[in-house]
Amino acid sequence: MTSPPSPASTRLPDALQALRHRVAAVDLGLGTPGRDAARKTARAVVDQVDDYLLPRLRDLDAPLLTVVGGSTGAGKSTLVNSILGAAVTTAGVLRPTTRAPVLVTAPADRSYFSDDRVLPGLARATGSEAGPGSLRLVVQDDLPAGLALLDAPDVDSVVEANRELAGQLLAAADLWVFVTTAARYADAVPWDLLRTAEERGTALAVVLDRVPPEAVDEVRDDLAQMLSKAGLPQTRLFVVEERPLTDGFLPDDQVAPVRDWLHALAEDKEQRTAVVRQTLAGALDSLDARVAGLVAEVDQQAAAAAALLAAADASYDSARHGVDEGVRSGTLLRGEVLARWQEFVGTGEWMRSLQAQVGRLRDRLTAALTGRQTPADDLKVALESSVEQLLRVEADRAADRTVTAWRALPAGAGLVQGRERELETVSADFAEAATAEVRGWQGHVLDLVRSEGAGKRSTARVLSFGVNGAGLVVMVAVFAHTGGLTGGEVAVAGGTSAIGQRLLEAVFGDAAVRSLAAKAREDLRVRADRLLRSEEVRFAELVSAQAPPEGAAAELRGALSALTQARG
């Protein structure tokens, strides 16, 4: 075990502070199996750095903080009062309610504990009453300088706040005096904390209370063996026999060994410093494994986030494929679209759109006066509706597939819980966005027709009167073949007249028509992809809001490495 550097060095506190900030900034929002344990580890590291490591590094000569902890009803408060010879802390009456821990200090050491240098998260109170979230400070004349006693809550309290505070205080101790009884020394909870003390190198003493006089040797030997097996063979063990209390205090001959030992530590600077250095170095050593475990969990969170995003990507890739298949298969040219196409071609609407301007204006005026849409208008609306429906169906399927996939992933179930109705279908603004994309596509097709015709002087005049009609034929051509236009005709589901196709070829040429359809199809693909990506963003944002930011694990590793270097 390495020893900490001299207090003159500023590198170690700075490196420790940097690591503390990195740990505190870690956000473990995804429901991975190890998340809860990692969160506790992160909170414990931050607390110990704030409560103990930084204050102690900055002042190695500060009084020895001895935390007296243990199980419910073990006699911690009675032991503290008996050591001091004064009733400074209430024994048992308030159990198991939450109450403020009591810190007893000598008059000369009051300044060390009256501010927030040690246990900064607990407000100081000096009266007889102190509520939760505070630390009751008691100055005791009979306590020697260099020693402070802190009566901690029960480590196995039924009140969660008590248990958490007990663990926090034990992590802030230079020396932990653990109190248990002959009836409860083998309980699981205390041993979990004793193992933690061993892992962190905390200086430790155990007081075995309420031992029947006739069983002292047997119980003491059994506990000593348990401590040895737990890796704590050097732990100092005190035994307090079960005797009647005198005015609420333990018999002096029973408490004297504990009191004398503590006083000796206070009066012997070399011994006191040895205890401090043991605990300080052990706490610093323990950061390697604790932060490494936290790094591993950050990596797990990153892997979980990647799996969630991959599941969403797969769902929306499938939707893109579905849109592409729907476009190329010709299925969009059935039903309403087919009927409107047949009306458009069969009534000669497109042919009339190529007639003289007077005739074209006459048709428009007639439609305006009668309030009726032309077949071209009907076909345009039918195409728009059909494409929008295809996009809606595939986007709905992608959302539902993503939610289903996430439910099967440990980190995904929590993200969708309570949001199922919102996430299983398209977003609220999908319809408006889809309409805008489809209309934008139709406008793009018309622009393509204009652009293609602009370079043909012989047909420019004719084209100027037939852009809308030509554009509609190109739109239909997009959905008519899986491999593009060939042979000079458009095969629409059910079969239709090829007059529109032949006329387009007469105006543009066969190659140009194939190029127009291909360009129109590609533009529609791009717009569909953009629309689906905007839908997938909902899921990506959920993951991003809960997963650690990119580089968090590397930053933790770097901060831990810097601490190791600072320790020399």
N, C-alpha and C positions, 0 to 999 in steps of 0.2 A: 504494500500500500504506500503510495507516494504521499509526501508531506506537502502542504500548501506553501507557497512562497512567502517571503516576508511581506508585512503590510506596506512596506515602502513601494512595492510594485503596484502599478496602476493597470497593467495589462490584463491581469486576471479578472478584476471586477468589471472592467469594460467588456471583456469577452463574454463573461457570464451574463452581463446585462443584455448584450446583443443576442445571445442564445435564448434568454428569457423572452425577448420580444418576438423572436421567430416562433417559439413554441406557442406563445399566447395568440399569435396571428393565425395559427393553423385552424382551418375550418373543415371539420369532418361532418358534412351534412348528409352524406349518402348512407343509407342503412346497411352497411357492410357488417358481417358477423362480429368483427373486432372493434367496431366503432365506439361503443359505450365504454369499454375498458380503456381504449386509447384516449378518450376524452377525460376520463378520470386521471390517467397518467399525466396528460398535459396540464390539467388543473393542479395536480399535486406538485409537478415540477415548478410551475409558476409560483405557487404558494411557498414552496420551500426556498426558492431563490429570494423571494421578497421577504419572507418571515425570518429566514435564518442565514442563508449563505452570504448574501450581500452584507447584511449587518455585521456578521461575524468576521468576514474578510476585512472589513473596514476597521475593525477594532478587536484584535485578538485578545486584548487584555480586559475586555468587558466581563462583568460578572458571569459566573457559571449558571446558565438557566437550566434548572432541574424540573422536569415535568413529571408529576406524579399522576399516573394513569392506571386504568384497570377495569375490571368487570363491575357490573352493577352490584352494589351492596358489598363490595370487597373491603371497604373500610378506608378508602383513599383519604377522605376529608378528616376522618378520625386520626389517621396517621399524621397528616400535616399538622393538625392542631396539637397532637401529642409531641411532635418534634419541637414545635414552637413554644409549647406550654401555655398556649392561649387559643381561645376559640375564635379564629379568624375566618373560618369557612364553615358553612352549614353542612352538617352531615345527614344525608338521607332524607330530610324532611321534604325537599322539593323534587325528589326523584319520582317519575322520570321526566318531569317538565324541563323545558329549555331554560337554562340560567347562565349567567355570565361566569366564566372561569375566574378564579381568584389568583392573583400573582402577589406573592409576599416578598418584599425586598428590604434590605437594610437601609437605614437613613442615608448612609453615604452613597448608596447606589441608586437612589431614587431617580436621578436624572437620566440614567440609562434606559429606564422603562416608562418614564412619564410622557415621552413624545412617541412619534410613530417610527422610530428607527427599527424597532423590533415589533413584529406582528402589526404592521401598519394598517391592516384591514380592520382592526378592532379598536373602537373608540375607548378612551380611558375614562374610568369612573372611580371616584375616591370615597363615595358615600357607602352606606350599608346596603343600599339597593342599586343594582345595575341590571339593566335589561339585556335581552339577547342582542348579539352583535357588538357587545362591549366587553372590556376587560377591567375587572375590579382590581384596583391597585391598593395594596395594604402595606404600610410601612411598619416594620416590627423592630423594636430596639434590640431584642435579644438575638436577632439573626446576624451572624457575622458578615462583614463586608466581603464581597466576592462570591456570594451565593444567593440565588433567588429560587424560591419554590413556587410552582404553578400547579394548582389543583385543577385537573382537567375533567371534562365530562366523561361519562361511562363509555367505554369503547364498544359496548354491546347494547347501548340504550335503544329502547323502542322508538325513540324520537330520532328521526334521520338527521336532523340538524345537529343533535348532540354527537352522533357518531362521526359525522363529517368534521365537526369542530375538533373532536378528540384526535382524529387522524392528523389534522392540520397542526395542532399544537405539538403532537409527538414528533412531527417532522421538523419543528422549530427548536427542539430541545438539544442542548449540549449533552445532557445526561437524562436518560429515561429511567425512572423508578417505577417498575410495574408491580402493582399490588393485586394479588389473587388470594384465594382461600383454599384450605385443605379440601373442601368439597367441590371446587370448581377449577382447579389448576389445569385440568386436562381439556377444558372446553375449547371448541374449534376456533371461535372468533379471536380470543387472545393469542392463540398460537399463530394465526395468520399475521397478526401484527408483530409478534416476536420474530417470525421469519423475515418480515419486512425490515425490522431493526438489524437483523443479521446481514441482509443483503446490502443495506446502506451503511454498514459499519458503525451504527450508533452505539455509543457507550451505554451500557445497560446494567441495571441492578434489579433483582426480583425480591419482593417482600412476600413471603408466604404467611398469610394471616389466619388466625383462628384455627390453629392446629391443636388438637387434643394433646395434652402433655404426654400421654402414654404412646402417642403415635408419631412423635416428633422425628425420630430417627428414620422410621419407615417412609414417611411422607417426604421428608427432605431428600432422602436418597433417591426416591422414585423421580422427583422433580429434577434433581441434578442429572440423572440419566437422560431424561427427556431433553433437557437443555443441551447436553453434550451431543445427542443424536441430531439436534436441530442446528448444530454448528456453533453453539454458544457455550462451550465448556468453560470459558474464563469468566462467565457471568457471576458477579458477586450475589450470593444468596443469603437472605436474612429470614429467620423464622420467628414469628410472633405467636406465642402460645395463646390458647383460648382461656382468657382470664376475665373476671369482672372488671368493668371500667371504673375508674375513680374520678368522679366529677366530669364524666364524659371523656376522660383521657385514658390511654393505655397505661398499664403499669410501667413505671419508669425503667425497671430492669429489662423490660421487653423492647422498649423503644430506644433505649440508650445506644445500642450498637449502631443503629441506623443514623441517629443524630450525631454520634461521635465521628462516624465515617464522613458524613457530609461536611461537618465543621472542619475536619482535617483537610478535606479538599479545598475548602474556602481559604484556609490559613496557609496552605502550602502552594505557592504559585507554580512551582515546577509540576506538581501532580495535577493541579487544575489545568495548566497549559497542555499537559499530556492528554487529558480527557478531551479538551477542546479540539486539539489537533487530530485525535483519533476520529471524532465524529465529523469534523469538517472535511478531512481527507476522504472518509468513507462516503459522505454525501456527494462530494465531487466525483469520486470514482463511480458512484451509482448512476450518474447522469449518462454515461456511455451506453449502458444497456437500456435505460429508460427512453432516452431520445432515439436510440436505434430502433426500438420497438415502435415508437411514434412515426419514425420515417417509414418503416415497413407498412404501417397502416395508411399513411399518405399514399404510398405506392399502390396499395390495395384499392384505395378510393379512386386513384387515377385509372387503374385497370377496370374498375367497375364503371366509371364514367365512359371509358372507351367502349365497353361492351354495350352500354345503353345507347350510345350514339350510333354504334354499328347496327344495332337492331332497328333503330329509326331509319338509318340510311337504307337498309335492306328493304324495309317496308315501302319507302318512297321510291326506291329504284324500281321495285315491282310496279308501283303506280305509273312511273314513266314508261315502262314497258307496256303496260296496259293501254295507256293513251296512244302510244305508237301503233300498237296492234289495232286499236279501234280506228285510227286514222287510215291505216293501210288496208284493212280488210274489206272496206266497202260497207260495213254494217251501218255507218252513219247515213248511207244513201237509201235507207228504207223508210217506210212509214211516211211521216209528214214531209220529209225532205223529198222523197221520191214523187209524192203527189204534186208538190209544188214545182219540182223540176219538169214533170210532164206537162203541167199547165203552162209553164214558162216557154218550153220549146214547142209544145203542141199548138198554142195560140199564136205563135209567131212573135211573141213579145220581144225576143232578142233581135229578130229580124227588123222589127219596127224601130228598135233603138238605133239601127244603122241607117235609117231613112233620113230624109232631109230634116233640117232643124224645124221647119214649120210643122211637119207631121209630128215630130217629137214633142213640141210645145203643145200641140193639140191634145195629144194623149195625156200629158200632165194636167192640162186644164180640165179635161173631162174627169180625170181621177179626183182632182181637187173639188170640182162642183158636186160630184156624186158622193164624195167622202169615202170612196173605195180605194184600197191599195191595189197597185198593179201586181201582176204575177211576179214581176222581178222583185218587188218589195216583199211579197210573201215568201219567195224562195230565200231571200237574204235573211229574213227573220227566222225561217225554219232552220237554215244552216247554223245561224247563231245559237239558237236554242239547243240544237242537237250537239254541237261542240261543247257548249257549257255543261250539258247533262253528262257527257262523257267525262269531262274534267271533274265534275262533282262526284260522280260514282267512284272514280279512281282515288280521289283525295279522301273520300269517306273510308274506303277500304284501307288505305294506307294508315289513317289515324287509328282505326280499329285494330289493325295488325300490330301497330306499335304498342298500343295499350296492352294487348294480349301478351306480346313478347316481354314487355316490362314487368308484368305481373309475375312472370316465371323467374325473374331475376331478383336476388335478395335486395339489391340496391334500388330496384325499380318499383317494387310494390308500394313502398312508402311515398314515392313521388306521385303516383297516380291516385292513391287513396284520397277520396273526397273530391277528386277532379274528374271522375270517370265521365260524367255527362258532358263536361266541357271538352275533354280530350278525345273521346271516341268518335267524334264527327268533325267536320270541317269547322274552322273558326267562324266567328260571327260575321266578319267582313269578307268571307270567301266569295259569296255570290256577286258582290259589287266588284271585287277584284277580277273574278272570272269574266264578267261582262266586259270590263274595260280591256282585258287582254284579247278577248275574241273580237271585239269591235276594232281594236288596234290592228289585229291580224287582217281583218277584212279591208281596213284602210290601206294596209301595207300591200295587199294584193292589187288593189286599184292603182296604187303608186307604181307597182311593177308593170302593170299593163300600160300605164301612161309612159313610163320610161322606155319600155320596149318599142312602143309605137312611135315615140318621138323621133327616132332615128330613121324612120321610113317615110320619106316625103310623099311618096305616091299614095300611102294609105293613112297619113296623119289626119286628113280631114274626116275620112270615114271613122277612124278610131275616136276622134274627138266627140263624135256623137254616140259612140258605143262603149265607152269605158266601163260603165256599170254592168252592162250585159256581158261584155268580155270578161270582166272580173268574176262574175258569177260562174261562168263556164270554167274558168281556171280553178275556182274554189271547188267546184264539183269534181274537176279532174284530180285534185289533191286526194280525194277519197276513193277514186275509182279503180286504181290499180296498186298492186303491191310492188311492182317493179318499174313504175313510170309509164308514160304513154307510148304505145307502139301501134303501128299499122294504121294510124290515121283515124282512130275512133275511140270514144270513151265508153267503156262498158259499165253501165250503171246497173245495180242490182235490179233484176226484173227486165232489163233491156229498155233502152230509150232511143230516140232519134239521135243520129250522129251529126246532125246538121250544124250544131254549135261548134263541134270539134273541127269540122271541115272548114267552116268559115274562119275560125281562129287561125287555122293553118294557112288559109288563103291570105290573111292579113299579115301574120308573123312568120310563117314558115314552120315546118314540122319540128325542127331542132329547137327553135325558140319557144314553141309551146311546151315541149318537154322540159326545157330549162325553167320556164315560168312556174310550172307545177312543182318542180323540185325545189325551187327557191321558196315558194309559198309553203310547201310542206315543212321545210327546214325552219322557217320563221315561226310556224305554229309550234314546232317542237321546242324551240327556244322559249317561247312564251309559256308553254305548258310546264317546262322545267322550272322557269322562274316562279310560276304560281305555286308549284308543289314545294319548292324550296322555301318559299315564304310560309307555307304551312308547317313544314318540318322545323322551322326555327322555334316554334312553340316548345317543342320537346328539347331542343338543344339548349334553350334558355333555362328550362327547368334543371337540367343537369349542371349547367354552368353556375347557377345560383347556389348549388349545394356542394359541388365538388371543390377540392382544394385548387387554388390557381396553379397554372402551369409553372413548374420550377420550384414549388414549395418544398418538395423533398430534397432537391439539390441545395436549397438555401439552408435547410436544417442541417444537412451533412456539412456544409461549409462552416456554419456557426459552431457546430460541435468540434470540427477539426481545429478551428481557431482557438477554442477553449483549451483543447489538448496542447496546442503549441504554447499558449500563454502559461500553462502550468509547468512547462519545461520538461 
